[in-house]
Amino acid sequence: MGATRTISLPDDLIPGIEDAAISQGKTVDQWVEATLRARLEWRSWQDLLAYGRENGRKSGYSEADVPELIQQWRREQRR
């Protein structure tokens, strides 16, 4: 178990959080942890996608170029 932290939430969120936890058969703590982990993972993916888009833009290649680039790479790997 991790460290205990106290956070403040608006009163109007509490019933929704409690209902969501109950509907999923979880405690409020379990539900909040799972929800925060999912949100952090989603944010990490968004950051990775943004990084990929930016590097793709800088490369000068378009999305249409990708299949041929993959084929070229595979041919080189076979050699």
Stockholm file with secondary structure:
# STOCKHOLM 1.0

chainA/1-79         MGATRTISLPDDLIPGIEDAAISQGKTVDQWVEATLRARLEWRSWQDLLAYGRENGRKSGYSEADVPELIQQWRREQRR
#=GR chainA/1-79 SS CCCCCCCCCCGGGHHHHHHHHHHTTCCHHHHHHHHHHHHHHHHHHHHHHHHHHHHHHHHTCCGGGHHHHHHHHHHHHHC
#=GC SS_cons        CCCCCCCCCCGGGHHHHHHHHHHTTCCHHHHHHHHHHHHHHHHHHHHHHHHHHHHHHHHTCCGGGHHHHHHHHHHHHHC
//
